């Protein structure tokens, strides 16, 4: 296990692994700490671009394997939806802190609708 610095300066653990689908290369499996506030963003480009924005807290990380797919699998309690199945997007960007309000304001400045 290696570590990297979080925004607060404390080290976050990660495991350097191969790419899950291909079995080659190197990708980090970040071990997100439980209780960490996060912002989730997903940009939809096109004729009418949108930004999907959520906020929440990390519940836990899933081990990969046995969980399939991406190496970093994190369970987040999302504030804006009652059912996890209602979260939109795939391969969202997740970052530390509840910055959903600021991200929505930034989108408004750019004329990009921020949706839930």
Biopython code that builds the backbone (N, CA, C, O; Angstrom):
import numpy as np
from Bio.PDB.StructureBuilder import StructureBuilder

atoms = [
    (1, "UNK", "N", (0.833, -1.183, 0.000)),
    (1, "UNK", "CA", (0.000, 0.000, 0.000)),
    (1, "UNK", "C", (0.874, 1.240, 0.000)),
    (1, "UNK", "O", (1.909, 1.291, 0.664)),
    (2, "UNK", "N", (0.451, 2.211, -0.735)),
    (2, "UNK", "CA", (1.117, 3.499, -0.813)),
    (2, "UNK", "C", (0.165, 4.535, -0.224)),
    (2, "UNK", "O", (-0.964, 4.211, 0.146)),
    (3, "UNK", "N", (0.625, 5.780, -0.138)),
    (3, "UNK", "CA", (-0.269, 6.840, 0.305)),
    (3, "UNK", "C", (-0.022, 8.089, -0.518)),
    (3, "UNK", "O", (1.049, 8.274, -1.097)),
    (4, "UNK", "N", (-1.028, 8.937, -0.556)),
    (4, "UNK", "CA", (-0.943, 10.217, -1.235)),
    (4, "UNK", "C", (-1.580, 11.255, -0.327)),
    (4, "UNK", "O", (-2.272, 10.888, 0.623)),
    (5, "UNK", "N", (-1.372, 12.525, -0.585)),
    (5, "UNK", "CA", (-1.883, 13.572, 0.293)),
    (5, "UNK", "C", (-3.308, 13.978, -0.079)),
    (5, "UNK", "O", (-3.627, 14.160, -1.254)),
    (6, "UNK", "N", (-4.149, 14.116, 0.931)),
    (6, "UNK", "CA", (-5.501, 14.624, 0.748)),
    (6, "UNK", "C", (-5.442, 16.151, 0.812)),
    (6, "UNK", "O", (-4.391, 16.713, 1.120)),
    (7, "UNK", "N", (-6.559, 16.830, 0.524)),
    (7, "UNK", "CA", (-6.555, 18.290, 0.615)),
    (7, "UNK", "C", (-6.169, 18.817, 1.995)),
    (7, "UNK", "O", (-5.674, 19.938, 2.108)),
    (8, "UNK", "N", (-6.387, 18.033, 3.032)),
    (8, "UNK", "CA", (-6.032, 18.472, 4.379)),
    (8, "UNK", "C", (-4.569, 18.217, 4.696)),
    (8, "UNK", "O", (-4.075, 18.640, 5.741)),
    (9, "UNK", "N", (-3.872, 17.527, 3.795)),
    (9, "UNK", "CA", (-2.466, 17.238, 4.001)),
    (9, "UNK", "C", (-2.203, 15.882, 4.608)),
    (9, "UNK", "O", (-1.058, 15.433, 4.661)),
    (10, "UNK", "N", (-3.263, 15.217, 5.073)),
    (10, "UNK", "CA", (-3.066, 13.881, 5.634)),
    (10, "UNK", "C", (-2.986, 12.867, 4.497)),
    (10, "UNK", "O", (-3.542, 13.082, 3.421)),
    (11, "UNK", "N", (-2.303, 11.785, 4.742)),
    (11, "UNK", "CA", (-2.102, 10.770, 3.711)),
    (11, "UNK", "C", (-3.327, 9.886, 3.548)),
    (11, "UNK", "O", (-3.929, 9.460, 4.534)),
    (12, "UNK", "N", (-3.693, 9.614, 2.312)),
    (12, "UNK", "CA", (-4.747, 8.652, 2.001)),
    (12, "UNK", "C", (-4.083, 7.413, 1.412)),
    (12, "UNK", "O", (-3.171, 7.516, 0.592)),
    (13, "UNK", "N", (-4.540, 6.262, 1.830)),
    (13, "UNK", "CA", (-3.966, 5.020, 1.341)),
    (13, "UNK", "C", (-4.535, 4.654, -0.023)),
    (13, "UNK", "O", (-5.690, 4.944, -0.335)),
    (14, "UNK", "N", (-3.691, 4.009, -0.828)),
    (14, "UNK", "CA", (-4.142, 3.431, -2.082)),
    (14, "UNK", "C", (-3.312, 2.192, -2.370)),
    (14, "UNK", "O", (-2.210, 2.020, -1.848)),
    (15, "UNK", "N", (-3.866, 1.338, -3.211)),
    (15, "UNK", "CA", (-3.175, 0.140, -3.644)),
    (15, "UNK", "C", (-2.949, 0.278, -5.144)),
    (15, "UNK", "O", (-3.905, 0.514, -5.883)),
    (16, "UNK", "N", (-1.727, 0.140, -5.609)),
    (16, "UNK", "CA", (-1.429, 0.194, -7.032)),
    (16, "UNK", "C", (-1.709, -1.185, -7.627)),
    (16, "UNK", "O", (-1.108, -2.180, -7.224)),
    (17, "UNK", "N", (-2.639, -1.230, -8.600)),
    (17, "UNK", "CA", (-3.106, -2.506, -9.149)),
    (17, "UNK", "C", (-3.093, -2.455, -10.671)),
    (17, "UNK", "O", (-2.831, -1.411, -11.267)),
    (18, "UNK", "N", (-3.376, -3.587, -11.284)),
    (18, "UNK", "CA", (-3.524, -3.594, -12.738)),
    (18, "UNK", "C", (-4.932, -3.121, -13.092)),
    (18, "UNK", "O", (-5.804, -3.054, -12.225)),
    (19, "UNK", "N", (-5.154, -2.794, -14.363)),
    (19, "UNK", "CA", (-6.465, -2.372, -14.832)),
    (19, "UNK", "C", (-7.405, -3.572, -14.761)),
    (19, "UNK", "O", (-7.073, -4.648, -15.257)),
    (20, "UNK", "N", (-8.579, -3.393, -14.147)),
    (20, "UNK", "CA", (-9.473, -4.516, -13.850)),
    (20, "UNK", "C", (-9.915, -5.276, -15.100)),
    (20, "UNK", "O", (-9.881, -6.506, -15.114)),
    (21, "UNK", "N", (-10.328, -4.566, -16.143)),
    (21, "UNK", "CA", (-10.852, -5.246, -17.332)),
    (21, "UNK", "C", (-9.746, -5.844, -18.194)),
    (21, "UNK", "O", (-9.921, -6.926, -18.755)),
    (22, "UNK", "N", (-8.606, -5.154, -18.308)),
    (22, "UNK", "CA", (-7.542, -5.582, -19.212)),
    (22, "UNK", "C", (-6.489, -6.450, -18.530)),
    (22, "UNK", "O", (-5.842, -7.269, -19.183)),
    (23, "UNK", "N", (-6.314, -6.277, -17.217)),
    (23, "UNK", "CA", (-5.307, -7.041, -16.502)),
    (23, "UNK", "C", (-3.893, -6.543, -16.706)),
    (23, "UNK", "O", (-2.941, -7.200, -16.284)),
    (24, "UNK", "N", (-3.734, -5.394, -17.346)),
    (24, "UNK", "CA", (-2.403, -4.816, -17.583)),
    (24, "UNK", "C", (-2.401, -3.370, -17.108)),
    (24, "UNK", "O", (-3.441, -2.844, -16.711)),
    (25, "UNK", "N", (-1.246, -2.729, -17.147)),
    (25, "UNK", "CA", (-1.141, -1.330, -16.759)),
    (25, "UNK", "C", (-1.117, -1.165, -15.259)),
    (25, "UNK", "O", (-0.964, -2.131, -14.513)),
    (26, "UNK", "N", (-1.269, 0.071, -14.828)),
    (26, "UNK", "CA", (-1.248, 0.377, -13.400)),
    (26, "UNK", "C", (-2.278, 1.456, -13.093)),
    (26, "UNK", "O", (-2.293, 2.515, -13.720)),
    (27, "UNK", "N", (-3.136, 1.174, -12.121)),
    (27, "UNK", "CA", (-4.145, 2.132, -11.674)),
    (27, "UNK", "C", (-4.219, 2.104, -10.156)),
    (27, "UNK", "O", (-3.984, 1.061, -9.545)),
    (28, "UNK", "N", (-4.546, 3.244, -9.534)),
    (28, "UNK", "CA", (-4.679, 3.235, -8.075)),
    (28, "UNK", "C", (-6.071, 2.784, -7.640)),
    (28, "UNK", "O", (-7.074, 3.152, -8.250)),
    (29, "UNK", "N", (-6.115, 1.998, -6.598)),
    (29, "UNK", "CA", (-7.369, 1.712, -5.901)),
    (29, "UNK", "C", (-7.322, 2.575, -4.647)),
    (29, "UNK", "O", (-6.668, 2.224, -3.665)),
    (30, "UNK", "N", (-8.019, 3.703, -4.688)),
    (30, "UNK", "CA", (-7.992, 4.659, -3.582)),
    (30, "UNK", "C", (-8.885, 4.141, -2.461)),
    (30, "UNK", "O", (-10.012, 3.705, -2.700)),
    (31, "UNK", "N", (-8.372, 4.194, -1.240)),
    (31, "UNK", "CA", (-9.121, 3.742, -0.071)),
    (31, "UNK", "C", (-9.702, 4.963, 0.639)),
    (31, "UNK", "O", (-9.096, 5.506, 1.562)),
    (32, "UNK", "N", (-10.873, 5.380, 0.199)),
    (32, "UNK", "CA", (-11.534, 6.568, 0.720)),
    (32, "UNK", "C", (-11.932, 6.343, 2.174)),
    (32, "UNK", "O", (-12.440, 5.273, 2.509)),
    (33, "UNK", "N", (-11.715, 7.325, 3.046)),
    (33, "UNK", "CA", (-12.093, 7.165, 4.452)),
    (33, "UNK", "C", (-13.606, 7.328, 4.656)),
    (33, "UNK", "O", (-14.222, 8.218, 4.070)),
    (34, "UNK", "N", (-14.192, 6.474, 5.478)),
    (34, "UNK", "CA", (-15.613, 6.580, 5.812)),
    (34, "UNK", "C", (-15.896, 7.920, 6.472)),
    (34, "UNK", "O", (-15.097, 8.412, 7.268)),
    (35, "UNK", "N", (-17.046, 8.508, 6.133)),
    (35, "UNK", "CA", (-17.451, 9.774, 6.717)),
    (35, "UNK", "C", (-16.968, 10.995, 5.959)),
    (35, "UNK", "O", (-17.387, 12.111, 6.264)),
    (36, "UNK", "N", (-16.092, 10.809, 4.973)),
    (36, "UNK", "CA", (-15.554, 11.935, 4.201)),
    (36, "UNK", "C", (-16.655, 12.543, 3.333)),
    (36, "UNK", "O", (-17.306, 11.826, 2.574)),
    (37, "UNK", "N", (-16.870, 13.861, 3.437)),
    (37, "UNK", "CA", (-17.816, 14.536, 2.556)),
    (37, "UNK", "C", (-17.233, 14.611, 1.155)),
    (37, "UNK", "O", (-16.037, 14.841, 0.976)),
    (38, "UNK", "N", (-18.104, 14.411, 0.152)),
    (38, "UNK", "CA", (-17.665, 14.431, -1.239)),
    (38, "UNK", "C", (-18.669, 15.167, -2.111)),
    (38, "UNK", "O", (-19.826, 15.360, -1.738)),
    (39, "UNK", "N", (-18.196, 15.569, -3.274)),
    (39, "UNK", "CA", (-19.033, 16.105, -4.333)),
    (39, "UNK", "C", (-18.881, 15.168, -5.525)),
    (39, "UNK", "O", (-17.778, 14.714, -5.832)),
    (40, "UNK", "N", (-19.990, 14.883, -6.190)),
    (40, "UNK", "CA", (-20.007, 14.005, -7.351)),
    (40, "UNK", "C", (-20.479, 14.828, -8.541)),
    (40, "UNK", "O", (-21.514, 15.491, -8.471)),
    (41, "UNK", "N", (-19.723, 14.787, -9.631)),
    (41, "UNK", "CA", (-20.080, 15.550, -10.824)),
    (41, "UNK", "C", (-19.983, 14.665, -12.056)),
    (41, "UNK", "O", (-19.111, 13.802, -12.156)),
    (42, "UNK", "N", (-20.893, 14.898, -12.987)),
    (42, "UNK", "CA", (-20.891, 14.157, -14.252)),
    (42, "UNK", "C", (-21.316, 15.122, -15.345)),
    (42, "UNK", "O", (-22.438, 15.629, -15.333)),
    (43, "UNK", "N", (-20.419, 15.377, -16.291)),
    (43, "UNK", "CA", (-20.678, 16.335, -17.370)),
    (43, "UNK", "C", (-21.222, 15.597, -18.580)),
    (43, "UNK", "O", (-20.642, 14.617, -19.048)),
    (44, "UNK", "N", (-22.350, 16.091, -19.076)),
    (44, "UNK", "CA", (-22.967, 15.556, -20.286)),
    (44, "UNK", "C", (-22.788, 16.581, -21.395)),
    (44, "UNK", "O", (-23.415, 17.641, -21.372)),
    (45, "UNK", "N", (-21.937, 16.272, -22.366)),
    (45, "UNK", "CA", (-21.708, 17.204, -23.467)),
    (45, "UNK", "C", (-22.802, 17.032, -24.519)),
    (45, "UNK", "O", (-23.675, 16.174, -24.388)),
    (46, "UNK", "N", (-22.743, 17.836, -25.533)),
    (46, "UNK", "CA", (-23.721, 17.733, -26.613)),
    (46, "UNK", "C", (-24.287, 19.094, -26.959)),
    (46, "UNK", "O", (-23.765, 20.124, -26.533)),
    (47, "UNK", "N", (-25.361, 19.091, -27.735)),
    (47, "UNK", "CA", (-25.989, 20.349, -28.150)),
    (47, "UNK", "C", (-26.500, 21.148, -26.962)),
    (47, "UNK", "O", (-26.457, 22.378, -26.976)),
    (48, "UNK", "N", (-26.982, 20.459, -25.936)),
    (48, "UNK", "CA", (-27.458, 21.104, -24.719)),
    (48, "UNK", "C", (-26.743, 20.463, -23.528)),
    (48, "UNK", "O", (-27.308, 19.593, -22.865)),
    (49, "UNK", "N", (-25.500, 20.888, -23.250)),
    (49, "UNK", "CA", (-24.739, 20.255, -22.168)),
    (49, "UNK", "C", (-25.388, 20.457, -20.806)),
    (49, "UNK", "O", (-26.100, 21.433, -20.569)),
    (50, "UNK", "N", (-25.122, 19.508, -19.923)),
    (50, "UNK", "CA", (-25.616, 19.552, -18.546)),
    (50, "UNK", "C", (-24.527, 19.047, -17.619)),
    (50, "UNK", "O", (-23.624, 18.322, -18.038)),
    (51, "UNK", "N", (-24.622, 19.436, -16.356)),
    (51, "UNK", "CA", (-23.744, 18.900, -15.324)),
    (51, "UNK", "C", (-24.630, 18.321, -14.235)),
    (51, "UNK", "O", (-25.446, 19.026, -13.641)),
    (52, "UNK", "N", (-24.462, 17.032, -13.979)),
    (52, "UNK", "CA", (-25.172, 16.387, -12.883)),
    (52, "UNK", "C", (-24.313, 16.585, -11.636)),
    (52, "UNK", "O", (-23.115, 16.300, -11.651)),
    (53, "UNK", "N", (-24.924, 17.073, -10.562)),
    (53, "UNK", "CA", (-24.177, 17.402, -9.347)),
    (53, "UNK", "C", (-24.876, 16.806, -8.126)),
    (53, "UNK", "O", (-26.074, 16.999, -7.915)),
    (54, "UNK", "N", (-24.093, 16.076, -7.330)),
    (54, "UNK", "CA", (-24.581, 15.515, -6.070)),
    (54, "UNK", "C", (-23.572, 15.822, -4.962)),
    (54, "UNK", "O", (-22.417, 16.150, -5.230)),
    (55, "UNK", "N", (-24.026, 15.709, -3.732)),
    (55, "UNK", "CA", (-23.130, 15.766, -2.579)),
    (55, "UNK", "C", (-23.454, 14.562, -1.696)),
    (55, "UNK", "O", (-24.530, 13.974, -1.807)),
    (56, "UNK", "N", (-22.523, 14.203, -0.825)),
    (56, "UNK", "CA", (-22.778, 13.069, 0.049)),
    (56, "UNK", "C", (-21.600, 12.770, 0.945)),
    (56, "UNK", "O", (-20.671, 13.568, 1.072)),
    (57, "UNK", "N", (-21.656, 11.592, 1.569)),
    (57, "UNK", "CA", (-20.587, 11.131, 2.454)),
    (57, "UNK", "C", (-20.211, 9.702, 2.101)),
    (57, "UNK", "O", (-21.060, 8.881, 1.753)),
    (58, "UNK", "N", (-18.911, 9.424, 2.201)),
    (58, "UNK", "CA", (-18.420, 8.077, 1.955)),
    (58, "UNK", "C", (-18.918, 7.159, 3.068)),
    (58, "UNK", "O", (-18.795, 7.480, 4.250)),
    (59, "UNK", "N", (-19.480, 6.021, 2.684)),
    (59, "UNK", "CA", (-19.907, 5.000, 3.625)),
    (59, "UNK", "C", (-18.777, 3.987, 3.791)),
    (59, "UNK", "O", (-18.386, 3.656, 4.910)),
    (60, "UNK", "N", (-18.255, 3.496, 2.654)),
    (60, "UNK", "CA", (-17.143, 2.545, 2.687)),
    (60, "UNK", "C", (-16.633, 2.312, 1.273)),
    (60, "UNK", "O", (-17.273, 2.696, 0.294)),
    (61, "UNK", "N", (-15.488, 1.686, 1.184)),
    (61, "UNK", "CA", (-14.923, 1.240, -0.086)),
    (61, "UNK", "C", (-15.222, -0.245, -0.248)),
    (61, "UNK", "O", (-15.282, -0.991, 0.729)),
    (62, "UNK", "N", (-15.407, -0.655, -1.487)),
    (62, "UNK", "CA", (-15.618, -2.068, -1.783)),
    (62, "UNK", "C", (-14.310, -2.674, -2.261)),
    (62, "UNK", "O", (-13.575, -2.045, -3.022)),
    (63, "UNK", "N", (-14.017, -3.883, -1.824)),
    (63, "UNK", "CA", (-12.816, -4.571, -2.275)),
    (63, "UNK", "C", (-12.981, -5.020, -3.721)),
    (63, "UNK", "O", (-14.033, -5.526, -4.111)),
    (64, "UNK", "N", (-11.926, -4.827, -4.510)),
    (64, "UNK", "CA", (-11.940, -5.283, -5.900)),
    (64, "UNK", "C", (-10.723, -6.145, -6.164)),
    (64, "UNK", "O", (-9.607, -5.627, -6.120)),
    (65, "UNK", "N", (-10.876, -7.443, -6.439)),
    (65, "UNK", "CA", (-12.106, -8.202, -6.303)),
    (65, "UNK", "C", (-12.486, -8.413, -4.845)),
    (65, "UNK", "O", (-11.675, -8.107, -3.971)),
    (66, "UNK", "N", (-13.672, -8.918, -4.536)),
    (66, "UNK", "CA", (-14.618, -9.577, -5.410)),
    (66, "UNK", "C", (-15.535, -8.640, -6.191)),
    (66, "UNK", "O", (-16.109, -9.066, -7.193)),
    (67, "UNK", "N", (-15.701, -7.366, -5.771)),
    (67, "UNK", "CA", (-16.531, -6.453, -6.558)),
    (67, "UNK", "C", (-15.872, -6.279, -7.920)),
    (67, "UNK", "O", (-14.649, -6.181, -8.011)),
    (68, "UNK", "N", (-16.656, -6.242, -8.949)),
    (68, "UNK", "CA", (-16.113, -6.104, -10.299)),
    (68, "UNK", "C", (-16.026, -4.658, -10.726)),
    (68, "UNK", "O", (-16.367, -3.747, -9.971)),
    (69, "UNK", "N", (-15.567, -4.462, -11.941)),
    (69, "UNK", "CA", (-15.517, -3.129, -12.519)),
    (69, "UNK", "C", (-14.308, -2.344, -12.080)),
    (69, "UNK", "O", (-13.216, -2.891, -11.920)),
    (70, "UNK", "N", (-14.512, -1.051, -11.886)),
    (70, "UNK", "CA", (-13.421, -0.130, -11.578)),
    (70, "UNK", "C", (-12.695, -0.531, -10.300)),
    (70, "UNK", "O", (-13.292, -1.100, -9.386)),
    (71, "UNK", "N", (-11.411, -0.231, -10.249)),
    (71, "UNK", "CA", (-10.611, -0.575, -9.072)),
    (71, "UNK", "C", (-11.045, 0.213, -7.848)),
    (71, "UNK", "O", (-11.097, -0.335, -6.747)),
    (72, "UNK", "N", (-11.357, 1.492, -8.024)),
    (72, "UNK", "CA", (-11.835, 2.287, -6.894)),
    (72, "UNK", "C", (-13.356, 2.245, -6.901)),
    (72, "UNK", "O", (-13.999, 2.901, -7.721)),
    (73, "UNK", "N", (-13.922, 1.479, -5.996)),
    (73, "UNK", "CA", (-15.370, 1.371, -5.821)),
    (73, "UNK", "C", (-15.696, 1.932, -4.449)),
    (73, "UNK", "O", (-15.228, 1.420, -3.432)),
    (74, "UNK", "N", (-16.496, 2.981, -4.423)),
    (74, "UNK", "CA", (-16.813, 3.630, -3.159)),
    (74, "UNK", "C", (-18.331, 3.736, -3.008)),
    (74, "UNK", "O", (-19.031, 4.115, -3.948)),
    (75, "UNK", "N", (-18.827, 3.402, -1.830)),
    (75, "UNK", "CA", (-20.240, 3.537, -1.513)),
    (75, "UNK", "C", (-20.428, 4.910, -0.886)),
    (75, "UNK", "O", (-19.784, 5.236, 0.111)),
    (76, "UNK", "N", (-21.313, 5.716, -1.470)),
    (76, "UNK", "CA", (-21.567, 7.078, -0.995)),
    (76, "UNK", "C", (-23.049, 7.218, -0.660)),
    (76, "UNK", "O", (-23.904, 6.837, -1.459)),
    (77, "UNK", "N", (-23.354, 7.759, 0.508)),
    (77, "UNK", "CA", (-24.725, 8.140, 0.850)),
    (77, "UNK", "C", (-24.945, 9.504, 0.202)),
    (77, "UNK", "O", (-24.382, 10.506, 0.642)),
    (78, "UNK", "N", (-25.761, 9.533, -0.838)),
    (78, "UNK", "CA", (-25.982, 10.749, -1.630)),
    (78, "UNK", "C", (-27.121, 11.555, -1.017)),
    (78, "UNK", "O", (-28.193, 11.020, -0.735)),
    (79, "UNK", "N", (-26.879, 12.840, -0.815)),
    (79, "UNK", "CA", (-27.866, 13.706, -0.163)),
    (79, "UNK", "C", (-29.106, 13.971, -1.011)),
    (79, "UNK", "O", (-30.203, 14.096, -0.467)),
    (80, "UNK", "N", (-28.956, 14.057, -2.324)),
    (80, "UNK", "CA", (-30.049, 14.527, -3.178)),
    (80, "UNK", "C", (-31.020, 13.450, -3.630)),
    (80, "UNK", "O", (-32.044, 13.773, -4.232)),
    (81, "UNK", "N", (-30.735, 12.175, -3.359)),
    (81, "UNK", "CA", (-31.645, 11.100, -3.758)),
    (81, "UNK", "C", (-31.861, 10.136, -2.598)),
    (81, "UNK", "O", (-30.960, 9.913, -1.790)),
    (82, "UNK", "N", (-33.060, 9.569, -2.521)),
    (82, "UNK", "CA", (-33.369, 8.607, -1.457)),
    (82, "UNK", "C", (-32.941, 7.196, -1.853)),
    (82, "UNK", "O", (-32.653, 6.366, -0.991)),
    (83, "UNK", "N", (-32.900, 6.925, -3.163)),
    (83, "UNK", "CA", (-32.592, 5.590, -3.670)),
    (83, "UNK", "C", (-31.345, 5.669, -4.548)),
    (83, "UNK", "O", (-31.297, 6.461, -5.489)),
    (84, "UNK", "N", (-30.351, 4.863, -4.248)),
    (84, "UNK", "CA", (-29.094, 4.880, -5.010)),
    (84, "UNK", "C", (-29.320, 4.611, -6.494)),
    (84, "UNK", "O", (-28.518, 5.042, -7.323)),
    (85, "UNK", "N", (-30.381, 3.917, -6.840)),
    (85, "UNK", "CA", (-30.679, 3.651, -8.252)),
    (85, "UNK", "C", (-31.036, 4.917, -9.018)),
    (85, "UNK", "O", (-31.025, 4.918, -10.248)),
    (86, "UNK", "N", (-31.354, 5.995, -8.303)),
    (86, "UNK", "CA", (-31.701, 7.260, -8.948)),
    (86, "UNK", "C", (-30.484, 8.112, -9.290)),
    (86, "UNK", "O", (-30.627, 9.144, -9.945)),
    (87, "UNK", "N", (-29.289, 7.705, -8.861)),
    (87, "UNK", "CA", (-28.066, 8.451, -9.198)),
    (87, "UNK", "C", (-27.797, 8.269, -10.684)),
    (87, "UNK", "O", (-27.767, 7.143, -11.182)),
    (88, "UNK", "N", (-27.601, 9.374, -11.388)),
    (88, "UNK", "CA", (-27.396, 9.343, -12.837)),
    (88, "UNK", "C", (-25.909, 9.354, -13.164)),
    (88, "UNK", "O", (-25.083, 9.842, -12.392)),
    (89, "UNK", "N", (-25.599, 8.809, -14.318)),
    (89, "UNK", "CA", (-24.235, 8.859, -14.819)),
    (89, "UNK", "C", (-23.438, 7.621, -14.482)),
    (89, "UNK", "O", (-23.854, 6.780, -13.686)),
    (90, "UNK", "N", (-22.282, 7.533, -15.110)),
    (90, "UNK", "CA", (-21.364, 6.421, -14.898)),
    (90, "UNK", "C", (-19.955, 6.985, -14.989)),
    (90, "UNK", "O", (-19.693, 7.849, -15.826)),
    (91, "UNK", "N", (-19.059, 6.523, -14.159)),
    (91, "UNK", "CA", (-17.693, 7.053, -14.095)),
    (91, "UNK", "C", (-17.711, 8.539, -13.758)),
    (91, "UNK", "O", (-17.040, 9.343, -14.406)),
    (92, "UNK", "N", (-18.481, 8.891, -12.743)),
    (92, "UNK", "CA", (-18.555, 10.271, -12.284)),
    (92, "UNK", "C", (-17.210, 10.691, -11.682)),
    (92, "UNK", "O", (-16.393, 9.860, -11.284)),
    (93, "UNK", "N", (-17.016, 11.999, -11.634)),
    (93, "UNK", "CA", (-15.870, 12.563, -10.931)),
    (93, "UNK", "C", (-16.287, 12.780, -9.488)),
    (93, "UNK", "O", (-17.313, 13.408, -9.225)),
    (94, "UNK", "N", (-15.494, 12.263, -8.543)),
    (94, "UNK", "CA", (-15.790, 12.403, -7.117)),
    (94, "UNK", "C", (-14.595, 13.074, -6.465)),
    (94, "UNK", "O", (-13.455, 12.649, -6.646)),
    (95, "UNK", "N", (-14.868, 14.139, -5.695)),
    (95, "UNK", "CA", (-13.774, 14.835, -5.027)),
    (95, "UNK", "C", (-14.175, 15.251, -3.625)),
    (95, "UNK", "O", (-15.358, 15.361, -3.303)),
    (96, "UNK", "N", (-13.155, 15.481, -2.793)),
    (96, "UNK", "CA", (-13.354, 15.808, -1.380)),
    (96, "UNK", "C", (-14.112, 17.106, -1.174)),
    (96, "UNK", "O", (-13.947, 18.071, -1.921)),
    (97, "UNK", "N", (-14.953, 17.108, -0.137)),
    (97, "UNK", "CA", (-15.667, 18.313, 0.286)),
    (97, "UNK", "C", (-17.039, 18.407, -0.344)),
    (97, "UNK", "O", (-17.268, 17.894, -1.439)),
    (98, "UNK", "N", (-17.953, 19.068, 0.354)),
    (98, "UNK", "CA", (-19.276, 19.339, -0.188)),
    (98, "UNK", "C", (-19.212, 20.670, -0.919)),
    (98, "UNK", "O", (-19.379, 21.733, -0.322)),
    (99, "UNK", "N", (-18.968, 20.593, -2.218)),
    (99, "UNK", "CA", (-18.838, 21.782, -3.062)),
    (99, "UNK", "C", (-19.960, 21.859, -4.093)),
    (99, "UNK", "O", (-19.838, 22.560, -5.097)),
    (100, "UNK", "N", (-21.054, 21.135, -3.842)),
    (100, "UNK", "CA", (-22.152, 21.079, -4.806)),
    (100, "UNK", "C", (-22.735, 22.465, -5.077)),
    (100, "UNK", "O", (-23.004, 22.803, -6.230)),
    (101, "UNK", "N", (-22.933, 23.264, -4.043)),
    (101, "UNK", "CA", (-23.506, 24.606, -4.224)),
    (101, "UNK", "C", (-22.595, 25.466, -5.095)),
    (101, "UNK", "O", (-23.067, 26.157, -5.998)),
    (102, "UNK", "N", (-21.292, 25.426, -4.827)),
    (102, "UNK", "CA", (-20.344, 26.211, -5.614)),
    (102, "UNK", "C", (-20.272, 25.713, -7.059)),
    (102, "UNK", "O", (-20.168, 26.516, -7.986)),
    (103, "UNK", "N", (-20.326, 24.400, -7.253)),
    (103, "UNK", "CA", (-20.271, 23.847, -8.607)),
    (103, "UNK", "C", (-21.520, 24.223, -9.392)),
    (103, "UNK", "O", (-21.438, 24.529, -10.582)),
    (104, "UNK", "N", (-22.671, 24.201, -8.738)),
    (104, "UNK", "CA", (-23.907, 24.617, -9.418)),
    (104, "UNK", "C", (-23.849, 26.096, -9.793)),
    (104, "UNK", "O", (-24.303, 26.478, -10.872)),
    (105, "UNK", "N", (-23.296, 26.930, -8.914)),
    (105, "UNK", "CA", (-23.146, 28.362, -9.216)),
    (105, "UNK", "C", (-22.188, 28.569, -10.386)),
    (105, "UNK", "O", (-22.441, 29.413, -11.246)),
    (106, "UNK", "N", (-21.100, 27.817, -10.431)),
    (106, "UNK", "CA", (-20.147, 27.891, -11.540)),
    (106, "UNK", "C", (-20.833, 27.514, -12.851)),
    (106, "UNK", "O", (-20.641, 28.177, -13.871)),
    (107, "UNK", "N", (-21.633, 26.448, -12.822)),
    (107, "UNK", "CA", (-22.362, 26.038, -14.018)),
    (107, "UNK", "C", (-23.317, 27.130, -14.478)),
    (107, "UNK", "O", (-23.462, 27.371, -15.676)),
    (108, "UNK", "N", (-23.965, 27.787, -13.527)),
    (108, "UNK", "CA", (-24.893, 28.870, -13.873)),
    (108, "UNK", "C", (-24.152, 29.990, -14.583)),
    (108, "UNK", "O", (-24.656, 30.544, -15.560)),
    (109, "UNK", "N", (-22.952, 30.331, -14.101)),
    (109, "UNK", "CA", (-22.145, 31.376, -14.749)),
    (109, "UNK", "C", (-21.802, 31.015, -16.200)),
    (109, "UNK", "O", (-21.708, 31.892, -17.059)),
    (110, "UNK", "N", (-21.618, 29.726, -16.461)),
    (110, "UNK", "CA", (-21.258, 29.262, -17.804)),
    (110, "UNK", "C", (-22.478, 28.952, -18.668)),
    (110, "UNK", "O", (-22.346, 28.620, -19.847)),
    (111, "UNK", "N", (-23.667, 29.063, -18.073)),
    (111, "UNK", "CA", (-24.885, 28.763, -18.825)),
    (111, "UNK", "C", (-25.115, 27.273, -19.028)),
    (111, "UNK", "O", (-25.778, 26.864, -19.981)),
    (112, "UNK", "N", (-24.572, 26.474, -18.141)),
    (112, "UNK", "CA", (-24.743, 25.026, -18.202)),
    (112, "UNK", "C", (-25.722, 24.613, -17.105)),
    (112, "UNK", "O", (-25.435, 24.819, -15.926)),
    (113, "UNK", "N", (-26.860, 24.042, -17.458)),
    (113, "UNK", "CA", (-27.794, 23.611, -16.418)),
    (113, "UNK", "C", (-27.177, 22.551, -15.514)),
    (113, "UNK", "O", (-26.621, 21.561, -15.989)),
    (114, "UNK", "N", (-27.282, 22.769, -14.212)),
    (114, "UNK", "CA", (-26.834, 21.784, -13.222)),
    (114, "UNK", "C", (-28.079, 21.052, -12.746)),
    (114, "UNK", "O", (-29.012, 21.665, -12.228)),
    (115, "UNK", "N", (-28.085, 19.751, -12.924)),
    (115, "UNK", "CA", (-29.277, 18.959, -12.623)),
    (115, "UNK", "C", (-28.973, 17.892, -11.581)),
    (115, "UNK", "O", (-27.814, 17.574, -11.312)),
    (116, "UNK", "N", (-30.029, 17.352, -11.005)),
    (116, "UNK", "CA", (-29.906, 16.270, -10.036)),
    (116, "UNK", "C", (-30.519, 15.035, -10.663)),
    (116, "UNK", "O", (-30.541, 13.973, -10.041)),
]
sb = StructureBuilder()
sb.init_structure("model")
sb.init_model(0)
sb.init_chain("A")
sb.init_seg("    ")
for serial, (resi, resn, name, xyz) in enumerate(atoms, 1):
    if name == "N":
        sb.init_residue(resn, " ", resi, " ")
    sb.init_atom(name, np.array(xyz, "f"), 0.0, 1.0, " ", f" {name:<3s}", serial, name[0])
structure = sb.get_structure()
